Amino acid sequence: MAEEYPALARAAQARHAAALARSAEAIRRLDSDGADISFVSVARAAGVARSWLYRQAELRTQIEKLRAVPARRRRVPAAQRVTGESLSRQVEALKLEASRLRDENRALRDQLARRLGSDRQSAVGGGHLR
């Protein structure tokens, strides 16, 4: 039948693509707003049928994944949430910075001690010991 009506087939594909795009945008918007995400809320926001959402494997997986996380923990959009890997990188960067600061403090203390020793020696008259 699609061979007989190519314009209808193209129109159906275009409607399907548009519904996918609207649904993905609705999920993103609901997530960024921290709203509850469910098949009902996504279907309503995207203007699609719930039954259609259930048949779209990728959207269904995304909705189920976000639905499992309470809205109060989804205040930050999924794309911006902290991962274990990003936390590890931050910890490593902070360790390196702490180490660098310890080395800098040690060098500054040594420099200060030498300067104070030199000043003390000059004040006592140690400048004559050449």
N, CA, C and O atoms as CSV, one atom per row, in Angstrom:
chain,resi,resn,atom,element,x,y,z
A,1,MET,N,N,0.821,-1.187,0.000
A,1,MET,CA,C,0.000,0.000,0.000
A,1,MET,C,C,0.869,1.257,0.000
A,1,MET,O,O,0.513,2.253,-0.629
A,2,ALA,N,N,2.030,1.219,0.715
A,2,ALA,CA,C,2.911,2.379,0.735
A,2,ALA,C,C,3.437,2.692,-0.647
A,2,ALA,O,O,3.675,3.851,-0.983
A,3,GLU,N,N,3.623,1.629,-1.468
A,3,GLU,CA,C,4.100,1.858,-2.835
A,3,GLU,C,C,3.044,2.600,-3.650
A,3,GLU,O,O,3.372,3.385,-4.540
A,4,GLU,N,N,1.787,2.346,-3.341
A,4,GLU,CA,C,0.698,2.979,-4.076
A,4,GLU,C,C,0.503,4.441,-3.683
A,4,GLU,O,O,0.037,5.252,-4.483
A,5,TYR,N,N,0.861,4.765,-2.451
A,5,TYR,CA,C,0.628,6.114,-1.940
A,5,TYR,C,C,1.898,6.648,-1.273
A,5,TYR,O,O,1.925,6.797,-0.051
A,6,PRO,N,N,2.933,6.936,-2.034
A,6,PRO,CA,C,4.189,7.398,-1.436
A,6,PRO,C,C,4.033,8.711,-0.666
A,6,PRO,O,O,4.733,8.933,0.322
A,7,ALA,N,N,3.149,9.553,-1.096
A,7,ALA,CA,C,2.943,10.823,-0.381
A,7,ALA,C,C,2.380,10.565,1.012
A,7,ALA,O,O,2.745,11.245,1.972
A,8,LEU,N,N,1.495,9.585,1.117
A,8,LEU,CA,C,0.947,9.238,2.441
A,8,LEU,C,C,2.026,8.663,3.342
A,8,LEU,O,O,2.077,8.976,4.531
A,9,ALA,N,N,2.888,7.826,2.784
A,9,ALA,CA,C,3.976,7.231,3.566
A,9,ALA,C,C,4.920,8.318,4.066
A,9,ALA,O,O,5.345,8.293,5.221
A,10,ARG,N,N,5.247,9.273,3.197
A,10,ARG,CA,C,6.135,10.376,3.612
A,10,ARG,C,C,5.470,11.224,4.690
A,10,ARG,O,O,6.125,11.655,5.639
A,11,ALA,N,N,4.183,11.461,4.544
A,11,ALA,CA,C,3.458,12.256,5.539
A,11,ALA,C,C,3.425,11.540,6.888
A,11,ALA,O,O,3.574,12.170,7.935
A,12,ALA,N,N,3.231,10.229,6.858
A,12,ALA,CA,C,3.224,9.449,8.100
A,12,ALA,C,C,4.601,9.488,8.761
A,12,ALA,O,O,4.700,9.624,9.981
A,13,GLN,N,N,5.654,9.370,7.969
A,13,GLN,CA,C,7.011,9.447,8.515
A,13,GLN,C,C,7.275,10.823,9.112
A,13,GLN,O,O,7.893,10.933,10.170
A,14,ALA,N,N,6.817,11.855,8.449
A,14,ALA,CA,C,7.007,13.219,8.949
A,14,ALA,C,C,6.257,13.424,10.265
A,14,ALA,O,O,6.791,14.037,11.189
A,15,ARG,N,N,5.016,12.914,10.360
A,15,ARG,CA,C,4.243,13.021,11.613
A,15,ARG,C,C,4.948,12.278,12.741
A,15,ARG,O,O,5.017,12.760,13.872
A,16,HIS,N,N,5.475,11.091,12.415
A,16,HIS,CA,C,6.180,10.287,13.413
A,16,HIS,C,C,7.423,11.038,13.916
A,16,HIS,O,O,7.657,11.118,15.122
A,17,ALA,N,N,8.208,11.581,12.994
A,17,ALA,CA,C,9.412,12.325,13.371
A,17,ALA,C,C,9.062,13.552,14.211
A,17,ALA,O,O,9.750,13.866,15.183
A,18,ALA,N,N,8.000,14.232,13.834
A,18,ALA,CA,C,7.579,15.409,14.595
A,18,ALA,C,C,7.129,15.019,16.003
A,18,ALA,O,O,7.435,15.718,16.969
A,19,ALA,N,N,6.411,13.917,16.118
A,19,ALA,CA,C,5.967,13.448,17.433
A,19,ALA,C,C,7.158,13.049,18.294
A,19,ALA,O,O,7.176,13.324,19.494
A,20,LEU,N,N,8.153,12.402,17.692
A,20,LEU,CA,C,9.374,12.047,18.433
A,20,LEU,C,C,10.068,13.306,18.946
A,20,LEU,O,O,10.478,13.369,20.105
A,21,ALA,N,N,10.194,14.304,18.078
A,21,ALA,CA,C,10.862,15.551,18.458
A,21,ALA,C,C,10.098,16.269,19.571
A,21,ALA,O,O,10.702,16.742,20.534
A,22,ARG,N,N,8.774,16.350,19.442
A,22,ARG,CA,C,7.960,17.001,20.484
A,22,ARG,C,C,8.085,16.260,21.809
A,22,ARG,O,O,8.177,16.884,22.866
A,23,SER,N,N,8.089,14.943,21.755
A,23,SER,CA,C,8.186,14.137,22.977
A,23,SER,C,C,9.538,14.315,23.647
A,23,SER,O,O,9.616,14.478,24.864
A,24,ALA,N,N,10.606,14.284,22.852
A,24,ALA,CA,C,11.945,14.480,23.409
A,24,ALA,C,C,12.072,15.862,24.043
A,24,ALA,O,O,12.662,16.005,25.113
A,25,GLU,N,N,11.522,16.872,23.389
A,25,GLU,CA,C,11.553,18.230,23.923
A,25,GLU,C,C,10.715,18.321,25.200
A,25,GLU,O,O,11.108,18.997,26.151
A,26,ALA,N,N,9.586,17.656,25.226
A,26,ALA,CA,C,8.739,17.670,26.433
A,26,ALA,C,C,9.471,17.033,27.604
A,26,ALA,O,O,9.421,17.544,28.723
A,27,ILE,N,N,10.152,15.920,27.351
A,27,ILE,CA,C,10.918,15.258,28.418
A,27,ILE,C,C,12.010,16.196,28.921
A,27,ILE,O,O,12.194,16.353,30.128
A,28,ARG,N,N,12.735,16.820,27.988
A,28,ARG,CA,C,13.816,17.725,28.378
A,28,ARG,C,C,13.271,18.896,29.195
A,28,ARG,O,O,13.853,19.270,30.214
A,29,ARG,N,N,12.168,19.467,28.754
A,29,ARG,CA,C,11.581,20.615,29.443
A,29,ARG,C,C,11.066,20.220,30.834
A,29,ARG,O,O,11.315,20.925,31.812
A,30,LEU,N,N,10.360,19.109,30.919
A,30,LEU,CA,C,9.861,18.653,32.224
A,30,LEU,C,C,11.027,18.376,33.175
A,30,LEU,O,O,10.972,18.718,34.356
A,31,ASP,N,N,12.073,17.758,32.647
A,31,ASP,CA,C,13.239,17.443,33.468
A,31,ASP,C,C,13.919,18.717,33.947
A,31,ASP,O,O,14.268,18.827,35.122
A,32,SER,N,N,14.111,19.680,33.050
A,32,SER,CA,C,14.797,20.913,33.448
A,32,SER,C,C,13.956,21.738,34.417
A,32,SER,O,O,14.501,22.487,35.229
A,33,ASP,N,N,12.636,21.606,34.336
A,33,ASP,CA,C,11.752,22.312,35.273
A,33,ASP,C,C,11.641,21.597,36.611
A,33,ASP,O,O,11.083,22.141,37.564
A,34,GLY,N,N,12.169,20.382,36.687
A,34,GLY,CA,C,12.066,19.609,37.923
A,34,GLY,C,C,10.664,19.066,38.153
A,34,GLY,O,O,10.296,18.746,39.284
A,35,ALA,N,N,9.878,18.961,37.081
A,35,ALA,CA,C,8.504,18.465,37.204
A,35,ALA,C,C,8.503,16.939,37.266
A,35,ALA,O,O,9.466,16.282,36.870
A,36,ASP,N,N,7.400,16.396,37.774
A,36,ASP,CA,C,7.258,14.949,37.768
A,36,ASP,C,C,7.187,14.469,36.328
A,36,ASP,O,O,6.492,15.053,35.497
A,37,ILE,N,N,7.909,13.412,36.051
A,37,ILE,CA,C,7.917,12.858,34.704
A,37,ILE,C,C,7.193,11.522,34.731
A,37,ILE,O,O,7.539,10.614,35.487
A,38,SER,N,N,6.175,11.433,33.882
A,38,SER,CA,C,5.403,10.197,33.737
A,38,SER,C,C,4.944,10.131,32.288
A,38,SER,O,O,5.076,11.097,31.537
A,39,PHE,N,N,4.410,8.994,31.911
A,39,PHE,CA,C,3.894,8.871,30.556
A,39,PHE,C,C,2.754,9.859,30.327
A,39,PHE,O,O,2.610,10.410,29.236
A,40,VAL,N,N,1.950,10.075,31.358
A,40,VAL,CA,C,0.828,11.017,31.246
A,40,VAL,C,C,1.333,12.438,31.033
A,40,VAL,O,O,0.860,13.142,30.141
A,41,SER,N,N,2.306,12.864,31.863
A,41,SER,CA,C,2.782,14.247,31.752
A,41,SER,C,C,3.508,14.487,30.426
A,41,SER,O,O,3.357,15.549,29.823
A,42,VAL,N,N,4.292,13.512,29.972
A,42,VAL,CA,C,5.002,13.670,28.700
A,42,VAL,C,C,4.009,13.676,27.544
A,42,VAL,O,O,4.120,14.497,26.634
A,43,ALA,N,N,3.039,12.762,27.577
A,43,ALA,CA,C,2.039,12.703,26.503
A,43,ALA,C,C,1.266,14.015,26.419
A,43,ALA,O,O,1.023,14.533,25.329
A,44,ARG,N,N,0.883,14.546,27.573
A,44,ARG,CA,C,0.134,15.805,27.603
A,44,ARG,C,C,0.993,16.948,27.066
A,44,ARG,O,O,0.524,17.744,26.253
A,45,ALA,N,N,2.249,17.033,27.516
A,45,ALA,CA,C,3.129,18.131,27.097
A,45,ALA,C,C,3.490,18.050,25.614
A,45,ALA,O,O,3.684,19.078,24.965
A,46,ALA,N,N,3.581,16.829,25.077
A,46,ALA,CA,C,3.986,16.647,23.677
A,46,ALA,C,C,2.805,16.559,22.724
A,46,ALA,O,O,2.975,16.656,21.508
A,47,GLY,N,N,1.625,16.379,23.265
A,47,GLY,CA,C,0.446,16.243,22.411
A,47,GLY,C,C,0.415,14.912,21.666
A,47,GLY,O,O,0.021,14.844,20.502
A,48,VAL,N,N,0.840,13.851,22.362
A,48,VAL,CA,C,0.828,12.508,21.767
A,48,VAL,C,C,0.050,11.574,22.689
A,48,VAL,O,O,-0.252,11.914,23.833
A,49,ALA,N,N,-0.263,10.406,22.173
A,49,ALA,CA,C,-0.986,9.419,22.975
A,49,ALA,C,C,-0.022,8.658,23.875
A,49,ALA,O,O,1.113,8.374,23.493
A,50,ARG,N,N,-0.492,8.332,25.073
A,50,ARG,CA,C,0.333,7.522,25.983
A,50,ARG,C,C,0.691,6.196,25.356
A,50,ARG,O,O,1.832,5.748,25.464
A,51,SER,N,N,-0.254,5.565,24.707
A,51,SER,CA,C,0.011,4.259,24.098
A,51,SER,C,C,1.122,4.366,23.056
A,51,SER,O,O,1.924,3.444,22.906
A,52,TRP,N,N,1.172,5.478,22.342
A,52,TRP,CA,C,2.238,5.684,21.357
A,52,TRP,C,C,3.593,5.794,22.074
A,52,TRP,O,O,4.589,5.238,21.613
A,53,LEU,N,N,3.621,6.514,23.201
A,53,LEU,CA,C,4.866,6.651,23.963
A,53,LEU,C,C,5.383,5.288,24.426
A,53,LEU,O,O,6.579,5.007,24.349
A,54,TYR,N,N,4.467,4.452,24.907
A,54,TYR,CA,C,4.875,3.126,25.375
A,54,TYR,C,C,5.525,2.310,24.259
A,54,TYR,O,O,6.377,1.465,24.534
A,55,ARG,N,N,5.143,2.546,23.019
A,55,ARG,CA,C,5.685,1.768,21.894
A,55,ARG,C,C,7.017,2.304,21.381
A,55,ARG,O,O,7.674,1.650,20.571
A,56,GLN,N,N,7.420,3.478,21.840
A,56,GLN,CA,C,8.700,4.060,21.407
A,56,GLN,C,C,9.777,3.673,22.422
A,56,GLN,O,O,9.872,4.267,23.495
A,57,ALA,N,N,10.578,2.679,22.074
A,57,ALA,CA,C,11.520,2.081,23.031
A,57,ALA,C,C,12.452,3.110,23.664
A,57,ALA,O,O,12.638,3.103,24.881
A,58,GLU,N,N,13.038,3.991,22.861
A,58,GLU,CA,C,14.002,4.963,23.393
A,58,GLU,C,C,13.329,5.941,24.349
A,58,GLU,O,O,13.852,6.221,25.427
A,59,LEU,N,N,12.178,6.457,23.956
A,59,LEU,CA,C,11.453,7.386,24.825
A,59,LEU,C,C,10.975,6.681,26.089
A,59,LEU,O,O,11.052,7.233,27.187
A,60,ARG,N,N,10.486,5.468,25.923
A,60,ARG,CA,C,10.006,4.711,27.080
A,60,ARG,C,C,11.125,4.504,28.095
A,60,ARG,O,O,10.917,4.682,29.295
A,61,THR,N,N,12.311,4.128,27.617
A,61,THR,CA,C,13.458,3.925,28.513
A,61,THR,C,C,13.811,5.223,29.232
A,61,THR,O,O,14.055,5.226,30.439
A,62,GLN,N,N,13.836,6.318,28.488
A,62,GLN,CA,C,14.179,7.612,29.079
A,62,GLN,C,C,13.155,8.026,30.135
A,62,GLN,O,O,13.524,8.486,31.215
A,63,ILE,N,N,11.890,7.866,29.826
A,63,ILE,CA,C,10.834,8.233,30.786
A,63,ILE,C,C,10.927,7.354,32.032
A,63,ILE,O,O,10.844,7.863,33.150
A,64,GLU,N,N,11.094,6.070,31.859
A,64,GLU,CA,C,11.180,5.169,33.016
A,64,GLU,C,C,12.391,5.489,33.877
A,64,GLU,O,O,12.313,5.430,35.104
A,65,LYS,N,N,13.496,5.822,33.252
A,65,LYS,CA,C,14.708,6.169,33.991
A,65,LYS,C,C,14.492,7.440,34.808
A,65,LYS,O,O,14.845,7.489,35.986
A,66,LEU,N,N,13.914,8.466,34.185
A,66,LEU,CA,C,13.689,9.726,34.897
A,66,LEU,C,C,12.569,9.605,35.928
A,66,LEU,O,O,12.595,10.273,36.961
A,67,ARG,N,N,11.602,8.767,35.648
A,67,ARG,CA,C,10.485,8.571,36.575
A,67,ARG,C,C,10.966,7.934,37.876
A,67,ARG,O,O,10.373,8.143,38.934
A,68,ALA,N,N,12.046,7.154,37.792
A,68,ALA,CA,C,12.571,6.474,38.974
A,68,ALA,C,C,13.277,7.435,39.927
A,68,ALA,O,O,13.477,7.110,41.097
A,69,VAL,N,N,13.657,8.626,39.432
A,69,VAL,CA,C,14.347,9.616,40.256
A,69,VAL,C,C,13.323,10.630,40.739
A,69,VAL,O,O,12.642,11.248,39.920
A,70,PRO,N,N,13.195,10.819,42.053
A,70,PRO,CA,C,12.220,11.797,42.558
A,70,PRO,C,C,12.494,13.192,42.002
A,70,PRO,O,O,13.648,13.565,41.787
A,71,ALA,N,N,11.446,13.947,41.774
A,71,ALA,CA,C,11.566,15.284,41.178
A,71,ALA,C,C,12.492,16.175,41.987
A,71,ALA,O,O,13.220,16.983,41.412
A,72,ARG,N,N,12.484,16.049,43.289
A,72,ARG,CA,C,13.331,16.929,44.111
A,72,ARG,C,C,14.814,16.663,43.866
A,72,ARG,O,O,15.648,17.539,44.094
A,73,ARG,N,N,15.147,15.449,43.399
A,73,ARG,CA,C,16.544,15.138,43.080
A,73,ARG,C,C,16.872,15.442,41.631
A,73,ARG,O,O,18.024,15.315,41.218
A,74,ARG,N,N,15.857,15.849,40.840
A,74,ARG,CA,C,16.073,16.145,39.434
A,74,ARG,C,C,16.019,17.645,39.172
A,74,ARG,O,O,15.717,18.059,38.053
A,75,ARG,N,N,16.301,18.451,40.159
A,75,ARG,CA,C,16.270,19.896,39.943
A,75,ARG,C,C,17.289,20.293,38.868
A,75,ARG,O,O,17.097,21.274,38.149
A,76,VAL,N,N,18.350,19.533,38.775
A,76,VAL,CA,C,19.363,19.777,37.752
A,76,VAL,C,C,19.050,18.861,36.576
A,76,VAL,O,O,18.813,17.669,36.776
A,77,PRO,N,N,19.043,19.388,35.358
A,77,PRO,CA,C,18.758,18.535,34.197
A,77,PRO,C,C,19.705,17.348,34.120
A,77,PRO,O,O,20.850,17.425,34.565
A,78,ALA,N,N,19.225,16.264,33.559
A,78,ALA,CA,C,19.998,15.027,33.486
A,78,ALA,C,C,21.370,15.243,32.873
A,78,ALA,O,O,22.352,14.660,33.333
A,79,ALA,N,N,21.450,16.066,31.848
A,79,ALA,CA,C,22.728,16.278,31.168
A,79,ALA,C,C,23.742,17.001,32.044
A,79,ALA,O,O,24.941,16.956,31.767
A,80,GLN,N,N,23.280,17.662,33.088
A,80,GLN,CA,C,24.184,18.432,33.938
A,80,GLN,C,C,24.443,17.769,35.286
A,80,GLN,O,O,25.149,18.336,36.119
A,81,ARG,N,N,23.896,16.600,35.514
A,81,ARG,CA,C,24.077,15.944,36.801
A,81,ARG,C,C,25.495,15.406,36.958
A,81,ARG,O,O,26.165,15.058,35.985
A,82,VAL,N,N,25.922,15.349,38.196
A,82,VAL,CA,C,27.250,14.856,38.524
A,82,VAL,C,C,27.299,13.349,38.337
A,82,VAL,O,O,26.371,12.628,38.706
A,83,THR,N,N,28.402,12.886,37.755
A,83,THR,CA,C,28.605,11.452,37.616
A,83,THR,C,C,29.765,11.046,38.506
A,83,THR,O,O,30.520,11.899,38.975
A,84,GLY,N,N,29.909,9.774,38.738
A,84,GLY,CA,C,31.033,9.275,39.529
A,84,GLY,C,C,32.356,9.651,38.894
A,84,GLY,O,O,33.312,9.998,39.588
A,85,GLU,N,N,32.409,9.581,37.576
A,85,GLU,CA,C,33.647,9.916,36.864
A,85,GLU,C,C,33.994,11.392,37.024
A,85,GLU,O,O,35.157,11.734,37.240
A,86,SER,N,N,32.989,12.276,36.920
A,86,SER,CA,C,33.282,13.702,37.055
A,86,SER,C,C,33.696,14.032,38.484
A,86,SER,O,O,34.551,14.892,38.697
A,87,LEU,N,N,33.101,13.360,39.462
A,87,LEU,CA,C,33.513,13.568,40.850
A,87,LEU,C,C,34.955,13.124,41.057
A,87,LEU,O,O,35.723,13.798,41.743
A,88,SER,N,N,35.321,12.000,40.470
A,88,SER,CA,C,36.701,11.518,40.591
A,88,SER,C,C,37.674,12.519,39.994
A,88,SER,O,O,38.726,12.788,40.573
A,89,ARG,N,N,37.327,13.073,38.837
A,89,ARG,CA,C,38.200,14.078,38.211
A,89,ARG,C,C,38.321,15.320,39.095
A,89,ARG,O,O,39.404,15.891,39.222
A,90,GLN,N,N,37.212,15.733,39.702
A,90,GLN,CA,C,37.259,16.903,40.586
A,90,GLN,C,C,38.128,16.623,41.806
A,90,GLN,O,O,38.906,17.481,42.224
A,91,VAL,N,N,38.001,15.437,42.376
A,91,VAL,CA,C,38.800,15.069,43.549
A,91,VAL,C,C,40.277,15.082,43.189
A,91,VAL,O,O,41.095,15.608,43.944
A,92,GLU,N,N,40.629,14.506,42.039
A,92,GLU,CA,C,42.024,14.488,41.604
A,92,GLU,C,C,42.549,15.901,41.397
A,92,GLU,O,O,43.670,16.210,41.802
A,93,ALA,N,N,41.756,16.759,40.775
A,93,ALA,CA,C,42.173,18.141,40.552
A,93,ALA,C,C,42.378,18.867,41.884
A,93,ALA,O,O,43.328,19.635,42.034
A,94,LEU,N,N,41.496,18.627,42.841
A,94,LEU,CA,C,41.627,19.261,44.155
A,94,LEU,C,C,42.847,18.739,44.903
A,94,LEU,O,O,43.516,19.506,45.596
A,95,LYS,N,N,43.147,17.458,44.775
A,95,LYS,CA,C,44.353,16.900,45.408
A,95,LYS,C,C,45.610,17.535,44.826
A,95,LYS,O,O,46.532,17.888,45.561
A,96,LEU,N,N,45.644,17.679,43.494
A,96,LEU,CA,C,46.803,18.309,42.857
A,96,LEU,C,C,46.959,19.754,43.317
A,96,LEU,O,O,48.069,20.206,43.596
A,97,GLU,N,N,45.853,20.469,43.393
A,97,GLU,CA,C,45.897,21.863,43.842
A,97,GLU,C,C,46.358,21.954,45.293
A,97,GLU,O,O,47.151,22.833,45.628
A,98,ALA,N,N,45.884,21.072,46.152
A,98,ALA,CA,C,46.301,21.067,47.557
A,98,ALA,C,C,47.798,20.779,47.664
A,98,ALA,O,O,48.500,21.403,48.460
A,99,SER,N,N,48.278,19.844,46.869
A,99,SER,CA,C,49.704,19.518,46.875
A,99,SER,C,C,50.537,20.715,46.411
A,99,SER,O,O,51.570,21.031,47.002
A,100,ARG,N,N,50.076,21.376,45.345
A,100,ARG,CA,C,50.783,22.549,44.848
A,100,ARG,C,C,50.816,23.653,45.907
A,100,ARG,O,O,51.842,24.308,46.095
A,101,LEU,N,N,49.707,23.854,46.588
A,101,LEU,CA,C,49.652,24.891,47.624
A,101,LEU,C,C,50.546,24.542,48.817
A,101,LEU,O,O,51.175,25.428,49.396
A,102,ARG,N,N,50.607,23.260,49.188
A,102,ARG,CA,C,51.516,22.845,50.275
A,102,ARG,C,C,52.964,23.136,49.897
A,102,ARG,O,O,53.729,23.648,50.715
A,103,ASP,N,N,53.344,22.811,48.663
A,103,ASP,CA,C,54.709,23.072,48.198
A,103,ASP,C,C,55.001,24.569,48.195
A,103,ASP,O,O,56.079,24.999,48.605
A,104,GLU,N,N,54.037,25.356,47.733
A,104,GLU,CA,C,54.220,26.805,47.704
A,104,GLU,C,C,54.359,27.364,49.114
A,104,GLU,O,O,55.205,28.225,49.359
A,105,ASN,N,N,53.533,26.880,50.047
A,105,ASN,CA,C,53.626,27.328,51.442
A,105,ASN,C,C,54.980,26.967,52.049
A,105,ASN,O,O,55.583,27.768,52.764
A,106,ARG,N,N,55.447,25.762,51.759
A,106,ARG,CA,C,56.744,25.313,52.271
A,106,ARG,C,C,57.857,26.225,51.735
A,106,ARG,O,O,58.739,26.635,52.490
A,107,ALA,N,N,57.816,26.540,50.445
A,107,ALA,CA,C,58.829,27.406,49.849
A,107,ALA,C,C,58.763,28.808,50.447
A,107,ALA,O,O,59.801,29.416,50.712
A,108,LEU,N,N,57.565,29.324,50.662
A,108,LEU,CA,C,57.421,30.650,51.254
A,108,LEU,C,C,57.901,30.678,52.705
A,108,LEU,O,O,58.508,31.659,53.135
A,109,ARG,N,N,57.635,29.614,53.460
A,109,ARG,CA,C,58.129,29.536,54.844
A,109,ARG,C,C,59.653,29.509,54.877
A,109,ARG,O,O,60.275,30.174,55.705
A,110,ASP,N,N,60.248,28.738,53.975
A,110,ASP,CA,C,61.711,28.677,53.903
A,110,ASP,C,C,62.284,30.044,53.545
A,110,ASP,O,O,63.267,30.489,54.139
A,111,GLN,N,N,61.663,30.705,52.571
A,111,GLN,CA,C,62.125,32.031,52.158
A,111,GLN,C,C,62.007,33.017,53.313
A,111,GLN,O,O,62.910,33.822,53.539
A,112,LEU,N,N,60.894,32.957,54.045
A,112,LEU,CA,C,60.691,33.842,55.187
A,112,LEU,C,C,61.715,33.558,56.278
A,112,LEU,O,O,62.268,34.485,56.870
A,113,ALA,N,N,61.969,32.276,56.545
A,113,ALA,CA,C,62.941,31.918,57.582
A,113,ALA,C,C,64.331,32.444,57.216
A,113,ALA,O,O,65.034,32.977,58.074
A,114,ARG,N,N,64.733,32.299,55.943
A,114,ARG,CA,C,66.044,32.816,55.525
A,114,ARG,C,C,66.094,34.335,55.674
A,114,ARG,O,O,67.094,34.889,56.130
A,115,ARG,N,N,65.016,34.995,55.290
A,115,ARG,CA,C,64.981,36.459,55.383
A,115,ARG,C,C,65.039,36.904,56.836
A,115,ARG,O,O,65.776,37.834,57.164
A,116,LEU,N,N,64.279,36.259,57.712
A,116,LEU,CA,C,64.300,36.620,59.133
A,116,LEU,C,C,65.670,36.343,59.740
A,116,LEU,O,O,66.178,37.124,60.544
A,117,GLY,N,N,66.255,35.224,59.344
A,117,GLY,CA,C,67.609,34.910,59.848
A,117,GLY,C,C,68.612,35.951,59.393
A,117,GLY,O,O,69.462,36.379,60.174
A,118,SER,N,N,68.521,36.364,58.134
A,118,SER,CA,C,69.427,37.380,57.604
A,118,SER,C,C,69.216,38.709,58.317
A,118,SER,O,O,70.183,39.380,58.676
A,119,ASP,N,N,67.964,39.092,58.524
A,119,ASP,CA,C,67.660,40.343,59.230
A,119,ASP,C,C,68.164,40.285,60.672
A,119,ASP,O,O,68.719,41.261,61.177
A,120,ARG,N,N,67.975,39.153,61.329
A,120,ARG,CA,C,68.406,38.978,62.720
A,120,ARG,C,C,69.930,39.092,62.803
A,120,ARG,O,O,70.473,39.719,63.712
A,121,GLN,N,N,70.600,38.476,61.839
A,121,GLN,CA,C,72.062,38.504,61.844
A,121,GLN,C,C,72.563,39.926,61.606
A,121,GLN,O,O,73.551,40.348,62.208
A,122,SER,N,N,71.886,40.660,60.735
A,122,SER,CA,C,72.267,42.046,60.483
A,122,SER,C,C,72.025,42.907,61.708
A,122,SER,O,O,72.828,43.791,62.004
A,123,ALA,N,N,70.941,42.670,62.425
A,123,ALA,CA,C,70.596,43.469,63.597
A,123,ALA,C,C,71.566,43.209,64.745
A,123,ALA,O,O,71.852,44.122,65.519
A,124,VAL,N,N,72.072,42.000,64.871
A,124,VAL,CA,C,72.987,41.643,65.966
A,124,VAL,C,C,74.385,42.114,65.637
A,124,VAL,O,O,75.247,42.179,66.513
A,125,GLY,N,N,74.610,42.437,64.397
A,125,GLY,CA,C,75.929,42.876,64.011
A,125,GLY,C,C,76.704,41.766,63.332
A,125,GLY,O,O,77.929,41.825,63.228
A,126,GLY,N,N,76.005,40.781,62.882
A,126,GLY,CA,C,76.662,39.669,62.218
A,126,GLY,C,C,77.179,40.037,60.843
A,126,GLY,O,O,77.818,39.231,60.167
A,127,GLY,N,N,76.902,41.236,60.448
A,127,GLY,CA,C,77.384,41.668,59.156
A,127,GLY,C,C,78.908,41.811,59.113
A,127,GLY,O,O,79.474,41.917,58.025
A,128,HIS,N,N,79.601,41.816,60.287
A,128,HIS,CA,C,81.050,41.992,60.376
A,128,HIS,C,C,81.778,40.673,60.227
A,128,HIS,O,O,83.009,40.668,60.252
A,129,LEU,N,N,81.088,39.557,60.075
A,129,LEU,CA,C,81.732,38.253,60.064
A,129,LEU,C,C,82.270,37.848,58.706
A,129,LEU,O,O,82.447,36.648,58.499
A,130,ARG,N,N,82.524,38.660,57.839
A,130,ARG,CA,C,82.974,38.310,56.502
A,130,ARG,C,C,84.281,37.677,56.529
A,130,ARG,O,O,84.814,37.315,55.481
